[in-house]
């Protein structure tokens, strides 16, 4: 296993400085092999290559830890169901990835690297497909926008209700959101800002300082009654129910969202643990706005 991990990391150094070329070659080869796969991706591919590389890098760095490697890939497989990825697509993606790696690495590539990546991708595809097959939840949930409140020019707080199927999550987790009305097949992750409840209602804090597609649509264009799509919640920043230790939380901006959810959940299960929350802002009016809104929890005072 150590030699296997070494070969993957060693070969990755041959391509990591040319990530744009690597991702460009991968998608060009993928769509040449199977043109129908193009419809699974957004019209604009900006940032798509970055997500591919992030997944590859994470897999490389966890390959030496079988438990983390297995859980990451199973979760990745479950998450890819929202893209309508089927079992037959994995083989095509494997061919495109190996071809892109060889082309980008150039003369530094050798047979050992090639075999290591073949074996690695076979394991990746197997675990991702196993994770997808074992998931009994739908690929995504339709959700109706119940409330939409603006806080300044670039921030909004939304509440949405998942329809048709119950959606289970834990405080501190995040999920992917699609706004199919404006940007189909483009997904963006957001932390859930409230603890689980029986009403299937989730709260999202969204900020769009730039021209983000999904965030911009959620802040500026989304209206009450609009339908969104939500993918399965993910993440492990959750409460340890068996612990009695105090908790320190530090947040800024919409980074408050998971902290709010954690504290909200804790008030319902254990009121003996102290929670210290430091919330940073560039202007006092920002703190006042958050503290005065219904999205803050009772008893919070001050702003750091």
WOPE-V601453 format. One record per residue. N is the residue number from 1. RES is the residue in one letter. OMEGA is omega in whole degrees, 0 to 359 (none if undefined). NEAR is the number of other ideal C-beta (glycine too) atoms within 8 Angstrom. D_FIRST is the distance of its C-alpha to the first C-alpha in Angstrom with 1 decimal. Layout:
BEGIN
n=N res=RES omega=OMEGA near=NEAR d_first=D_FIRST
n=N res=RES omega=OMEGA near=NEAR d_first=D_FIRST
END
This chain:
BEGIN
n=1 res=X omega=180 near=7 d_first=0.0
n=2 res=X omega=179 near=6 d_first=3.8
n=3 res=X omega=178 near=6 d_first=5.5
n=4 res=X omega=179 near=11 d_first=4.9
n=5 res=X omega=179 near=11 d_first=6.1
n=6 res=X omega=180 near=8 d_first=8.5
n=7 res=X omega=179 near=11 d_first=9.9
n=8 res=X omega=181 near=13 d_first=10.7
n=9 res=X omega=180 near=9 d_first=12.4
n=10 res=X omega=181 near=8 d_first=14.0
n=11 res=X omega=180 near=14 d_first=15.5
n=12 res=X omega=179 near=11 d_first=16.6
n=13 res=X omega=180 near=7 d_first=18.8
n=14 res=X omega=186 near=11 d_first=20.8
n=15 res=X omega=189 near=12 d_first=22.0
n=16 res=X omega=178 near=7 d_first=22.2
n=17 res=X omega=181 near=4 d_first=25.7
n=18 res=X omega=185 near=8 d_first=26.9
n=19 res=X omega=181 near=11 d_first=25.9
n=20 res=X omega=177 near=7 d_first=29.3
n=21 res=X omega=180 near=8 d_first=29.2
n=22 res=X omega=182 near=14 d_first=25.8
n=23 res=X omega=178 near=14 d_first=27.0
n=24 res=X omega=180 near=9 d_first=30.3
n=25 res=X omega=181 near=12 d_first=29.0
n=26 res=X omega=184 near=14 d_first=26.7
n=27 res=X omega=177 near=13 d_first=29.7
n=28 res=X omega=180 near=8 d_first=32.1
n=29 res=X omega=181 near=12 d_first=30.1
n=30 res=X omega=183 near=12 d_first=29.4
n=31 res=X omega=175 near=10 d_first=33.1
n=32 res=X omega=179 near=6 d_first=34.1
n=33 res=X omega=181 near=9 d_first=32.0
n=34 res=X omega=182 near=8 d_first=33.3
n=35 res=X omega=181 near=6 d_first=36.3
n=36 res=X omega=179 near=5 d_first=36.6
n=37 res=X omega=182 near=12 d_first=33.4
n=38 res=X omega=182 near=7 d_first=35.4
n=39 res=X omega=177 near=5 d_first=37.4
n=40 res=X omega=186 near=8 d_first=34.4
n=41 res=X omega=179 near=9 d_first=34.3
n=42 res=X omega=180 near=9 d_first=37.0
n=43 res=X omega=176 near=3 d_first=39.8
n=44 res=X omega=184 near=6 d_first=38.8
n=45 res=X omega=180 near=8 d_first=35.2
n=46 res=X omega=178 near=4 d_first=35.3
n=47 res=X omega=181 near=6 d_first=32.2
n=48 res=X omega=179 near=11 d_first=30.4
n=49 res=X omega=179 near=14 d_first=28.1
n=50 res=X omega=180 near=9 d_first=27.3
n=51 res=X omega=177 near=8 d_first=26.1
n=52 res=X omega=184 near=10 d_first=23.8
n=53 res=X omega=177 near=11 d_first=22.2
n=54 res=X omega=180 near=8 d_first=21.9
n=55 res=X omega=179 near=9 d_first=20.0
n=56 res=X omega=182 near=9 d_first=17.6
n=57 res=X omega=179 near=9 d_first=17.2
n=58 res=X omega=179 near=9 d_first=16.6
n=59 res=X omega=180 near=13 d_first=13.9
n=60 res=X omega=185 near=11 d_first=12.1
n=61 res=X omega=178 near=7 d_first=12.6
n=62 res=X omega=184 near=10 d_first=11.6
n=63 res=X omega=179 near=12 d_first=8.3
n=64 res=X omega=179 near=8 d_first=6.8
n=65 res=X omega=187 near=7 d_first=9.6
n=66 res=X omega=182 near=6 d_first=9.6
n=67 res=X omega=179 near=6 d_first=13.4
n=68 res=X omega=179 near=8 d_first=14.3
n=69 res=X omega=182 near=13 d_first=12.4
n=70 res=X omega=183 near=9 d_first=14.2
n=71 res=X omega=179 near=8 d_first=17.5
n=72 res=X omega=184 near=11 d_first=17.7
n=73 res=X omega=176 near=14 d_first=17.3
n=74 res=X omega=177 near=13 d_first=19.7
n=75 res=X omega=178 near=10 d_first=22.1
n=76 res=X omega=178 near=11 d_first=21.9
n=77 res=X omega=177 near=14 d_first=22.7
n=78 res=X omega=182 near=13 d_first=25.6
n=79 res=X omega=182 near=11 d_first=26.9
n=80 res=X omega=176 near=10 d_first=26.9
n=81 res=X omega=181 near=12 d_first=29.4
n=82 res=X omega=177 near=13 d_first=32.1
n=83 res=X omega=182 near=7 d_first=31.6
n=84 res=X omega=177 near=7 d_first=32.4
n=85 res=X omega=179 near=9 d_first=29.1
n=86 res=X omega=184 near=5 d_first=29.0
n=87 res=X omega=183 near=5 d_first=26.5
n=88 res=X omega=181 near=6 d_first=27.8
n=89 res=X omega=185 near=10 d_first=27.3
n=90 res=X omega=180 near=11 d_first=23.5
n=91 res=X omega=179 near=8 d_first=23.5
n=92 res=X omega=179 near=12 d_first=26.0
n=93 res=X omega=178 near=10 d_first=24.1
n=94 res=X omega=178 near=12 d_first=21.0
n=95 res=X omega=181 near=10 d_first=23.3
n=96 res=X omega=180 near=13 d_first=24.9
n=97 res=X omega=180 near=11 d_first=21.7
n=98 res=X omega=179 near=12 d_first=20.4
n=99 res=X omega=180 near=11 d_first=24.0
n=100 res=X omega=179 near=13 d_first=24.3
n=101 res=X omega=180 near=14 d_first=21.2
n=102 res=X omega=184 near=9 d_first=22.4
n=103 res=X omega=183 near=8 d_first=25.9
n=104 res=X omega=181 near=12 d_first=25.3
n=105 res=X omega=179 near=11 d_first=22.9
n=106 res=X omega=186 near=7 d_first=25.6
n=107 res=X omega=181 near=3 d_first=25.5
n=108 res=X omega=181 near=6 d_first=22.3
n=109 res=X omega=178 near=11 d_first=20.2
n=110 res=X omega=184 near=6 d_first=18.9
n=111 res=X omega=178 near=5 d_first=17.6
n=112 res=X omega=178 near=7 d_first=14.0
n=113 res=X omega=182 near=14 d_first=14.1
n=114 res=X omega=181 near=11 d_first=16.0
n=115 res=X omega=179 near=8 d_first=13.7
n=116 res=X omega=180 near=12 d_first=10.6
n=117 res=X omega=175 near=13 d_first=13.1
n=118 res=X omega=180 near=10 d_first=14.6
n=119 res=X omega=181 near=9 d_first=11.5
n=120 res=X omega=182 near=12 d_first=11.0
n=121 res=X omega=177 near=11 d_first=14.7
n=122 res=X omega=179 near=9 d_first=15.0
n=123 res=X omega=179 near=9 d_first=12.8
n=124 res=X omega=182 near=10 d_first=14.8
n=125 res=X omega=181 near=12 d_first=18.0
n=126 res=X omega=183 near=8 d_first=17.5
n=127 res=X omega=178 near=13 d_first=16.9
n=128 res=X omega=180 near=14 d_first=19.7
n=129 res=X omega=178 near=11 d_first=22.0
n=130 res=X omega=178 near=10 d_first=21.5
n=131 res=X omega=179 near=14 d_first=22.4
n=132 res=X omega=183 near=12 d_first=25.4
n=133 res=X omega=183 near=6 d_first=26.5
n=134 res=X omega=184 near=8 d_first=26.5
n=135 res=X omega=181 near=9 d_first=28.5
n=136 res=X omega=179 near=3 d_first=32.2
n=137 res=X omega=175 near=7 d_first=33.5
n=138 res=X omega=178 near=6 d_first=35.2
n=139 res=X omega=176 near=7 d_first=33.3
n=140 res=X omega=178 near=11 d_first=35.6
n=141 res=X omega=167 near=12 d_first=38.8
n=142 res=X omega=182 near=11 d_first=42.2
n=143 res=X omega=180 near=13 d_first=43.7
n=144 res=X omega=177 near=11 d_first=47.2
n=145 res=X omega=181 near=15 d_first=48.1
n=146 res=X omega=179 near=9 d_first=50.5
n=147 res=X omega=179 near=8 d_first=51.2
n=148 res=X omega=182 near=10 d_first=50.6
n=149 res=X omega=179 near=8 d_first=51.8
n=150 res=X omega=174 near=7 d_first=51.6
n=151 res=X omega=183 near=9 d_first=51.1
n=152 res=X omega=186 near=7 d_first=52.1
n=153 res=X omega=189 near=3 d_first=51.6
n=154 res=X omega=184 near=7 d_first=47.8
n=155 res=X omega=177 near=14 d_first=46.8
n=156 res=X omega=173 near=12 d_first=47.3
n=157 res=X omega=181 near=15 d_first=46.6
n=158 res=X omega=165 near=14 d_first=46.4
n=159 res=X omega=182 near=11 d_first=46.4
n=160 res=X omega=178 near=13 d_first=45.3
n=161 res=X omega=176 near=11 d_first=45.4
n=162 res=X omega=184 near=14 d_first=42.8
n=163 res=X omega=170 near=9 d_first=44.8
n=164 res=X omega=184 near=6 d_first=44.6
n=165 res=X omega=175 near=8 d_first=41.4
n=166 res=X omega=178 near=5 d_first=40.6
n=167 res=X omega=181 near=10 d_first=38.0
n=168 res=X omega=176 near=5 d_first=36.0
n=169 res=X omega=175 near=10 d_first=34.5
n=170 res=X omega=177 near=9 d_first=34.0
n=171 res=X omega=182 near=16 d_first=35.6
n=172 res=X omega=180 near=11 d_first=33.4
n=173 res=X omega=178 near=14 d_first=31.6
n=174 res=X omega=177 near=10 d_first=32.2
n=175 res=X omega=179 near=14 d_first=32.6
n=176 res=X omega=181 near=10 d_first=33.2
n=177 res=X omega=174 near=15 d_first=36.8
n=178 res=X omega=175 near=16 d_first=38.4
n=179 res=X omega=189 near=14 d_first=42.1
n=180 res=X omega=181 near=9 d_first=42.9
n=181 res=X omega=185 near=6 d_first=46.5
n=182 res=X omega=184 near=7 d_first=45.8
n=183 res=X omega=180 near=11 d_first=42.2
n=184 res=X omega=177 near=6 d_first=40.7
n=185 res=X omega=174 near=10 d_first=37.0
n=186 res=X omega=184 near=11 d_first=36.4
n=187 res=X omega=179 near=10 d_first=34.6
n=188 res=X omega=183 near=11 d_first=34.4
n=189 res=X omega=178 near=8 d_first=32.9
n=190 res=X omega=175 near=11 d_first=35.3
n=191 res=X omega=176 near=14 d_first=35.1
n=192 res=X omega=189 near=16 d_first=37.3
n=193 res=X omega=177 near=14 d_first=40.2
n=194 res=X omega=179 near=11 d_first=41.4
n=195 res=X omega=178 near=8 d_first=40.4
n=196 res=X omega=179 near=7 d_first=40.1
n=197 res=X omega=183 near=7 d_first=43.5
n=198 res=X omega=184 near=3 d_first=45.1
n=199 res=X omega=181 near=5 d_first=46.6
n=200 res=X omega=182 near=10 d_first=43.5
n=201 res=X omega=179 near=11 d_first=44.5
n=202 res=X omega=177 near=16 d_first=42.1
n=203 res=X omega=181 near=12 d_first=43.1
n=204 res=X omega=174 near=15 d_first=41.5
n=205 res=X omega=187 near=14 d_first=42.3
n=206 res=X omega=176 near=13 d_first=42.0
n=207 res=X omega=181 near=10 d_first=42.7
n=208 res=X omega=181 near=13 d_first=43.1
n=209 res=X omega=180 near=4 d_first=43.9
n=210 res=X omega=183 near=4 d_first=43.5
n=211 res=X omega=179 near=5 d_first=43.7
n=212 res=X omega=185 near=8 d_first=40.8
n=213 res=X omega=184 near=11 d_first=41.3
n=214 res=X omega=180 near=13 d_first=40.4
n=215 res=X omega=178 near=11 d_first=41.4
n=216 res=X omega=179 near=11 d_first=44.6
n=217 res=X omega=180 near=13 d_first=45.5
n=218 res=X omega=182 near=15 d_first=44.9
n=219 res=X omega=193 near=14 d_first=47.0
n=220 res=X omega=189 near=7 d_first=49.8
n=221 res=X omega=183 near=9 d_first=50.2
n=222 res=X omega=182 near=13 d_first=49.1
n=223 res=X omega=176 near=7 d_first=52.0
n=224 res=X omega=180 near=7 d_first=52.7
n=225 res=X omega=178 near=6 d_first=52.1
n=226 res=X omega=178 near=10 d_first=49.5
n=227 res=X omega=175 near=10 d_first=46.5
n=228 res=X omega=171 near=14 d_first=42.9
n=229 res=X omega=181 near=12 d_first=39.6
n=230 res=X omega=175 near=14 d_first=37.0
n=231 res=X omega=183 near=13 d_first=33.4
n=232 res=X omega=178 near=10 d_first=31.6
n=233 res=X omega=180 near=11 d_first=31.2
n=234 res=X omega=176 near=8 d_first=27.9
n=235 res=X omega=184 near=8 d_first=26.8
n=236 res=X omega=178 near=3 d_first=26.2
n=237 res=X omega=186 near=7 d_first=29.0
n=238 res=X omega=182 near=10 d_first=31.0
n=239 res=X omega=171 near=11 d_first=33.1
n=240 res=X omega=185 near=5 d_first=32.1
n=241 res=X omega=182 near=6 d_first=35.1
n=242 res=X omega=183 near=3 d_first=34.7
n=243 res=X omega=174 near=7 d_first=35.1
n=244 res=X omega=182 near=5 d_first=38.5
n=245 res=X omega=176 near=5 d_first=37.6
n=246 res=X omega=186 near=7 d_first=39.5
n=247 res=X omega=175 near=10 d_first=38.0
n=248 res=X omega=180 near=7 d_first=38.2
n=249 res=X omega=177 near=11 d_first=37.9
n=250 res=X omega=183 near=7 d_first=38.4
n=251 res=X omega=174 near=11 d_first=39.0
n=252 res=X omega=179 near=8 d_first=40.9
n=253 res=X omega=180 near=8 d_first=42.3
n=254 res=X omega=172 near=9 d_first=40.8
n=255 res=X omega=175 near=9 d_first=37.9
n=256 res=X omega=190 near=13 d_first=40.3
n=257 res=X omega=182 near=14 d_first=39.4
n=258 res=X omega=178 near=15 d_first=36.5
n=259 res=X omega=178 near=11 d_first=38.2
n=260 res=X omega=180 near=13 d_first=41.3
n=261 res=X omega=181 near=15 d_first=39.5
n=262 res=X omega=180 near=15 d_first=37.9
n=263 res=X omega=179 near=12 d_first=41.3
n=264 res=X omega=179 near=12 d_first=43.1
n=265 res=X omega=183 near=13 d_first=40.8
n=266 res=X omega=180 near=14 d_first=41.1
n=267 res=X omega=180 near=8 d_first=44.9
n=268 res=X omega=184 near=6 d_first=44.8
n=269 res=X omega=183 near=7 d_first=42.6
n=270 res=X omega=181 near=7 d_first=43.1
n=271 res=X omega=181 near=5 d_first=46.0
n=272 res=X omega=182 near=4 d_first=45.5
n=273 res=X omega=176 near=11 d_first=42.7
n=274 res=X omega=176 near=5 d_first=43.8
n=275 res=X omega=178 near=10 d_first=42.3
n=276 res=X omega=181 near=8 d_first=43.0
n=277 res=X omega=174 near=10 d_first=42.6
n=278 res=X omega=182 near=9 d_first=43.1
n=279 res=X omega=183 near=11 d_first=43.8
n=280 res=X omega=178 near=7 d_first=44.2
n=281 res=X omega=181 near=11 d_first=46.5
n=282 res=X omega=181 near=3 d_first=48.3
n=283 res=X omega=182 near=6 d_first=51.7
n=284 res=X omega=181 near=7 d_first=53.3
n=285 res=X omega=177 near=6 d_first=54.5
n=286 res=X omega=179 near=10 d_first=50.9
n=287 res=X omega=181 near=11 d_first=50.5
n=288 res=X omega=180 near=9 d_first=53.9
n=289 res=X omega=180 near=10 d_first=53.1
n=290 res=X omega=184 near=14 d_first=49.9
n=291 res=X omega=182 near=10 d_first=51.6
n=292 res=X omega=183 near=6 d_first=54.6
n=293 res=X omega=179 near=10 d_first=52.8
n=294 res=X omega=184 near=3 d_first=52.1
n=295 res=X omega=174 near=9 d_first=48.4
n=296 res=X omega=181 near=9 d_first=48.4
n=297 res=X omega=184 near=8 d_first=48.5
n=298 res=X omega=174 near=3 d_first=51.7
n=299 res=X omega=179 near=4 d_first=52.1
n=300 res=X omega=181 near=8 d_first=50.1
n=301 res=X omega=175 near=4 d_first=52.1
n=302 res=X omega=181 near=4 d_first=51.8
n=303 res=X omega=182 near=9 d_first=49.4
n=304 res=X omega=none near=5 d_first=47.5
END
